[in-house]
Structures are given as C-alpha cells and as structure tokens.
Amino acid sequence: MSENNQLRDVFDAIADPTRRRLIHLLAEKEEIPLHVLTAQFEMGRTAVSKHLTILKEAGLVLDRKVGRETLFRLNAAPLREIQDWVAFYSKFWSTNMIRLKQFLEEEEI
C-alpha cells in the first residue's frame, strides 16, 4: 500500500474490469452523477456503488453531495503507483530483450 494511508490497495482496486471501466468513464468527464454511471452497466445502483466504494477506499475516486445527488470524479494520483511499477518492469524487459538479441547475434557468428 502506498504512503497516503489508503484503506485499500490500488492494485486490488483496479483488478476488476468493472472498476477499470468506471475509472475510464470518470477520466472522460470532470464529474459524473451516480445515476449516469449506473446507466453504463448491466447491474443495479447498489452494485455500482459497491465498486465506487472500493475505488474510493483506494483513493481513486472522490465524491461530493449536491442536493440529493452524489457526483463522482477521478483522482488519478494513486495510479502513479501502478505507473511506477509498470515502468520498472518495462525497463527489465527492455534490458533482457537487448541481452537476448545480443546473445542470438553472437550465436549466429
């Protein structure tokens, strides 16, 4: 878990395809009401709310009440943890592919 004292791991939060789709939808707009998000899925409001709660616990989603409506928005900052992790392994694979290429070229000689 990252330093910002999140209740849920970011990797765990994005593991589910529904939550990844919610993140995608929220990235396209500044704020989206719950009923609009729910309309994008073949599941009920309660199920969508549970997914949003998991994303909130990971720090990926922020919400605010406006009258009787709850608006949600993306907080992409925790995704930096994912980006850093992928970047590390990207360097790993690049380095190993270069080594493999050199090895194969040496074998041809």
C-alpha positions in Angstrom: 0.0 0.0 0.0 1.3 3.5 -0.7 2.2 6.2 1.7 -1.1 8.1 1.6 -2.7 5.7 4.1 -5.3 4.2 1.7 -7.7 1.7 3.1 -7.4 -0.5 0.0 -4.6 -1.4 -2.3 -4.7 0.4 -5.7 -3.7 -2.8 -7.5 -6.6 -4.6 -5.8 -9.0 -1.8 -6.8 -8.1 -1.9 -10.5 -8.1 -5.7 -10.7 -11.8 -5.8 -11.5 -12.9 -4.9 -15.1 -15.9 -3.1 -13.9 -13.8 -0.8 -11.7 -11.4 -0.2 -14.6 -14.4 0.8 -16.8 -15.6 3.1 -14.1 -12.1 4.8 -14.0 -12.2 5.1 -17.7 -15.7 6.7 -17.6 -14.6 9.1 -14.8 -11.5 10.1 -16.7 -13.6 11.3 -19.6 -15.7 13.8 -17.6 -15.0 16.2 -14.7 -17.8 14.8 -12.6 -20.5 12.2 -13.1 -23.6 11.5 -11.1 -24.3 8.0 -9.8 -27.4 7.5 -11.9 -25.4 8.3 -15.1 -22.6 5.9 -14.1 -25.2 3.2 -13.3 -26.8 3.6 -16.7 -23.5 2.4 -18.3 -23.7 -1.0 -16.7 -26.0 -4.0 -16.7 -26.1 -4.0 -12.9 -28.0 -2.2 -10.3 -27.2 1.0 -8.5 -26.1 -0.9 -5.4 -23.6 -2.9 -7.3 -22.1 0.1 -9.0 -22.0 1.9 -5.6 -20.0 -1.0 -4.1 -17.5 -0.8 -6.9 -17.2 3.0 -6.4 -16.7 2.5 -2.7 -13.7 0.2 -3.4 -12.3 2.8 -5.7 -12.9 5.5 -3.1 -11.1 3.4 -0.4 -8.1 3.2 -2.8 -8.1 6.9 -3.2 -9.0 6.7 -6.9 -12.5 8.3 -6.7 -13.7 11.4 -4.9 -17.4 12.2 -4.3 -19.5 15.1 -3.2 -23.1 15.6 -2.5 -25.1 18.2 -4.5 -28.6 18.2 -3.1 -29.8 14.6 -3.2 -27.3 13.6 -5.9 -23.8 12.3 -5.4 -21.2 13.3 -8.0 -18.1 11.3 -8.6 -14.7 12.3 -10.1 -11.5 10.6 -10.7 -8.4 11.2 -8.5 -5.7 9.8 -10.8 -2.8 10.4 -8.4 -2.8 6.9 -6.9 -2.4 5.5 -10.4 1.2 6.7 -10.2 1.9 3.6 -8.1 0.8 1.5 -11.0 2.7 3.6 -13.5 5.9 3.3 -11.4 5.5 -0.5 -11.1 5.0 -1.0 -14.8 7.9 1.3 -15.7 10.2 -0.8 -13.5 9.3 -3.9 -15.3 9.3 -2.2 -18.7 13.0 -1.4 -18.2 13.5 -5.0 -17.0 12.0 -6.4 -20.3 13.8 -3.9 -22.5 17.2 -4.8 -20.9 16.5 -8.5 -21.2 15.4 -8.2 -24.9 18.6 -6.4 -25.7 20.6 -9.2 -24.0 18.6 -11.8 -25.9 19.3 -10.0 -29.2 23.0 -9.8 -28.4 23.1 -13.5 -27.5 21.3 -14.6 -30.7 23.6 -12.4 -32.8 26.6 -14.0 -31.1 25.2 -17.5 -31.8 25.0 -16.7 -35.5 28.7 -16.0 -35.7 
